[in-house]
């Protein structure tokens, strides 16, 4: 994954660290808040890094990050377990730049 992200980009992996094993969760999501205040959710999948299934992964598709969505985005992981916990993780921040960011 590259360090800088731009509007209208897709095919970008968003990976959130839950900090605990989520391999037995019923559902997992990436929640987002766009710079304009719009909130939403993408359904993710559990994801392992170095044998640890503590992560949620989502790959953006066309339209997820629109042409006017530049600015500071907020992201949170969310998981649900049968008969138990349902909640979100810490907030992560990412800046999405216009196509030609200025120096």
MARDO-791102 format. One line per field, with one value per atom (N, C-alpha, C): atom name; residue in one letter; x, y, z; residue number from 1. Coordinates in steps of 0.02 Angstrom, whole numbers, always signed. Layout:
% residues N
atomo: (CA/...) .
residuo: (A/...) .
x: (X/...) .
y: (Y/...) .
z: (Z/...) .
num: (NUM/...) .
END
This chain:
% residues 103
atomo: (N/CA/C/N/CA/C/N/CA/C/N/CA/C/N/CA/C/N/CA/C/N/CA/C/N/CA/C/N/CA/C/N/CA/C/N/CA/C/N/CA/C/N/CA/C/N/CA/C/N/CA/C/N/CA/C/N/CA/C/N/CA/C/N/CA/C/N/CA/C/N/CA/C/N/CA/C/N/CA/C/N/CA/C/N/CA/C/N/CA/C/N/CA/C/N/CA/C/N/CA/C/N/CA/C/N/CA/C/N/CA/C/N/CA/C/N/CA/C/N/CA/C/N/CA/C/N/CA/C/N/CA/C/N/CA/C/N/CA/C/N/CA/C/N/CA/C/N/CA/C/N/CA/C/N/CA/C/N/CA/C/N/CA/C/N/CA/C/N/CA/C/N/CA/C/N/CA/C/N/CA/C/N/CA/C/N/CA/C/N/CA/C/N/CA/C/N/CA/C/N/CA/C/N/CA/C/N/CA/C/N/CA/C/N/CA/C/N/CA/C/N/CA/C/N/CA/C/N/CA/C/N/CA/C/N/CA/C/N/CA/C/N/CA/C/N/CA/C/N/CA/C/N/CA/C/N/CA/C/N/CA/C/N/CA/C/N/CA/C/N/CA/C/N/CA/C/N/CA/C/N/CA/C/N/CA/C/N/CA/C/N/CA/C/N/CA/C/N/CA/C/N/CA/C/N/CA/C/N/CA/C/N/CA/C/N/CA/C/N/CA/C/N/CA/C/N/CA/C/N/CA/C/N/CA/C/N/CA/C/N/CA/C/N/CA/C/N/CA/C/N/CA/C/N/CA/C/N/CA/C) .
residuo: (X/X/X/X/X/X/X/X/X/X/X/X/X/X/X/X/X/X/X/X/X/X/X/X/X/X/X/X/X/X/X/X/X/X/X/X/X/X/X/X/X/X/X/X/X/X/X/X/X/X/X/X/X/X/X/X/X/X/X/X/X/X/X/X/X/X/X/X/X/X/X/X/X/X/X/X/X/X/X/X/X/X/X/X/X/X/X/X/X/X/X/X/X/X/X/X/X/X/X/X/X/X/X/X/X/X/X/X/X/X/X/X/X/X/X/X/X/X/X/X/X/X/X/X/X/X/X/X/X/X/X/X/X/X/X/X/X/X/X/X/X/X/X/X/X/X/X/X/X/X/X/X/X/X/X/X/X/X/X/X/X/X/X/X/X/X/X/X/X/X/X/X/X/X/X/X/X/X/X/X/X/X/X/X/X/X/X/X/X/X/X/X/X/X/X/X/X/X/X/X/X/X/X/X/X/X/X/X/X/X/X/X/X/X/X/X/X/X/X/X/X/X/X/X/X/X/X/X/X/X/X/X/X/X/X/X/X/X/X/X/X/X/X/X/X/X/X/X/X/X/X/X/X/X/X/X/X/X/X/X/X/X/X/X/X/X/X/X/X/X/X/X/X/X/X/X/X/X/X/X/X/X/X/X/X/X/X/X/X/X/X/X/X/X/X/X/X/X/X/X/X/X/X/X/X/X/X/X/X) .
x: (+42/+0/+44/+26/+66/+50/+93/+85/+35/+25/-20/-78/-139/-199/-236/-266/-298/-371/-410/-480/-487/-543/-561/-518/-480/-437/-479/-464/-496/-447/-463/-417/-369/-383/-341/-362/-314/-328/-334/-387/-394/-391/-341/-332/-332/-379/-385/-364/-325/-300/-348/-379/-426/-390/-327/-289/-302/-352/-367/-387/-386/-405/-480/-495/-565/-586/-547/-561/-630/-659/-725/-782/-769/-823/-875/-936/-991/-987/-969/-964/-910/-881/-830/-837/-825/-837/-783/-778/-739/-790/-795/-838/-796/-828/-792/-833/-798/-829/-790/-824/-792/-783/-740/-729/-793/-843/-905/-955/-935/-976/-1017/-1019/-1055/-1023/-1064/-1040/-1066/-1027/-1047/-1007/-1017/-985/-972/-915/-899/-892/-921/-913/-843/-808/-740/-735/-674/-660/-605/-605/-550/-486/-431/-368/-311/-266/-209/-145/-106/-39/+8/+59/+107/+71/+19/-17/-66/-74/-120/-182/-240/-302/-334/-300/-323/-348/-353/-363/-427/-453/-508/-481/-499/-475/-535/-529/-578/-538/-559/-527/-578/-560/-607/-623/-685/-709/-723/-733/-747/-807/-798/-851/-846/-807/-799/-766/-715/-681/-693/-741/-763/-716/-731/-690/-688/-737/-739/-727/-701/-692/-624/-589/-524/-532/-482/-482/-468/-483/-469/-526/-512/-559/-546/-599/-593/-616/-582/-599/-601/-647/-649/-665/-635/-654/-716/-755/-813/-821/-835/-844/-905/-935/-990/-975/-984/-977/-1044/-1060/-1123/-1127/-1183/-1195/-1146/-1110/-1059/-1049/-988/-967/-988/-1009/-1022/-995/-945/-918/-867/-837/-789/-721/-671/-604/-586/-523/-499/-505/-508/-515/-447/-444/-384/-400/-349/-357/-314/-341/-304/-325/-276/-291/-295/-349/-359/-347/-300/-278/-316/-322/-348/-300/-322/-279/-211/-209/-145/-137/-107/-98/-43/-51/-3/+57/+112/+173/+170) .
y: (-59/+0/+62/+110/+171/+216/+265/+309/+365/+387/+442/+417/+438/+415/+474/+463/+517/+503/+556/+548/+503/+471/+427/+364/+351/+292/+231/+174/+112/+54/-2/-58/-50/-2/+12/-32/-66/-106/-60/-69/-37/-94/-92/-145/-114/-138/-113/-167/-147/-192/-190/-247/-251/-263/-285/-295/-362/-399/-465/-512/-576/-626/-619/-609/-602/-659/-713/-767/-799/-793/-823/-773/-712/-662/-679/-657/-668/-619/-557/-507/-456/-426/-375/-320/-259/-202/-149/-105/-44/+13/+51/+110/+170/+218/+277/+340/+396/+462/+504/+528/+569/+641/+680/+749/+791/+774/+813/+791/+742/+719/+657/+636/+575/+514/+473/+411/+351/+297/+236/+177/+119/+58/+14/-19/-69/-136/-189/-256/-281/-302/-326/-401/-425/-495/-499/-554/-563/-574/-553/-552/-568/-611/-630/-598/-575/-550/-586/-617/-656/-706/-739/-791/-766/-701/-672/-644/-672/-650/-595/-539/-482/-425/-437/-383/-390/-332/-329/-297/-326/-301/-285/-229/-210/-179/-195/-167/-120/-57/-8/-24/-6/-13/+57/+61/+125/+159/+221/+259/+263/+219/+222/+288/+308/+372/+415/+459/+499/+556/+588/+642/+703/+711/+770/+751/+692/+667/+682/+734/+749/+777/+764/+789/+733/+747/+700/+650/+587/+533/+502/+474/+437/+365/+317/+246/+211/+163/+119/+48/+0/-70/-84/-133/-155/-230/-264/-337/-356/-413/-442/-516/-538/-609/-635/-698/-729/-728/-703/-705/-666/-620/-585/-514/-498/-429/-404/-341/-305/-235/-214/-148/-127/-69/-38/-29/-20/-9/+66/+80/+148/+181/+247/+285/+294/+278/+291/+349/+386/+444/+437/+461/+459/+520/+552/+609/+583/+601/+586/+652/+651/+711/+720/+784/+795/+766/+756/+724/+757/+822/+858/+899/+867/+905/+958/+1013/+1067/+1058/+1088/+1083/+1131) .
z: (+0/+0/+0/-40/-42/+17/+29/+86/+76/+15/+0/-41/-23/-58/-87/-145/-183/-197/-211/-228/-290/-295/-352/-356/-305/-302/-283/-312/-290/-297/-265/-261/-203/-160/-102/-43/-12/+47/+107/+145/+210/+261/+303/+353/+422/+464/+532/+582/+631/+684/+743/+759/+816/+882/+879/+940/+975/+952/+980/+923/+936/+886/+870/+807/+785/+738/+736/+689/+698/+758/+770/+768/+744/+743/+689/+700/+652/+594/+610/+558/+578/+526/+539/+486/+507/+464/+474/+424/+430/+426/+480/+481/+460/+426/+404/+414/+419/+419/+371/+318/+267/+292/+260/+281/+282/+241/+240/+294/+336/+391/+375/+312/+294/+326/+358/+389/+352/+354/+321/+346/+314/+335/+274/+275/+224/+259/+231/+259/+242/+293/+283/+293/+290/+304/+356/+394/+441/+401/+429/+392/+440/+419/+462/+436/+483/+469/+517/+491/+531/+575/+548/+584/+636/+642/+691/+656/+672/+640/+683/+689/+728/+683/+619/+571/+531/+509/+462/+398/+341/+277/+232/+199/+148/+90/+29/-31/-64/-72/-99/-172/-190/-259/-286/-351/-383/-349/-330/-298/-222/-191/-118/-96/-133/-120/-181/-176/-234/-252/-307/-334/-289/-245/-201/-128/-115/-46/-15/-39/-10/+60/+102/+170/+219/+283/+337/+346/+337/+347/+415/+446/+509/+495/+525/+516/+584/+591/+650/+628/+661/+650/+692/+670/+708/+701/+757/+756/+797/+780/+817/+828/+890/+908/+932/+917/+939/+1015/+1041/+1113/+1154/+1124/+1162/+1138/+1126/+1113/+1044/+1042/+980/+991/+955/+967/+915/+929/+883/+916/+872/+895/+896/+907/+908/+839/+840/+777/+744/+680/+639/+592/+574/+531/+469/+413/+350/+309/+278/+234/+163/+129/+58/+21/-26/-61/-127/-150/-217/-268/-329/-379/-387/-385/-391/-328/-276/-213/-222/-187/-195/-148/-167/-127/-71) .
num: (1/1/1/2/2/2/3/3/3/4/4/4/5/5/5/6/6/6/7/7/7/8/8/8/9/9/9/10/10/10/11/11/11/12/12/12/13/13/13/14/14/14/15/15/15/16/16/16/17/17/17/18/18/18/19/19/19/20/20/20/21/21/21/22/22/22/23/23/23/24/24/24/25/25/25/26/26/26/27/27/27/28/28/28/29/29/29/30/30/30/31/31/31/32/32/32/33/33/33/34/34/34/35/35/35/36/36/36/37/37/37/38/38/38/39/39/39/40/40/40/41/41/41/42/42/42/43/43/43/44/44/44/45/45/45/46/46/46/47/47/47/48/48/48/49/49/49/50/50/50/51/51/51/52/52/52/53/53/53/54/54/54/55/55/55/56/56/56/57/57/57/58/58/58/59/59/59/60/60/60/61/61/61/62/62/62/63/63/63/64/64/64/65/65/65/66/66/66/67/67/67/68/68/68/69/69/69/70/70/70/71/71/71/72/72/72/73/73/73/74/74/74/75/75/75/76/76/76/77/77/77/78/78/78/79/79/79/80/80/80/81/81/81/82/82/82/83/83/83/84/84/84/85/85/85/86/86/86/87/87/87/88/88/88/89/89/89/90/90/90/91/91/91/92/92/92/93/93/93/94/94/94/95/95/95/96/96/96/97/97/97/98/98/98/99/99/99/100/100/100/101/101/101/102/102/102/103/103/103) .
END
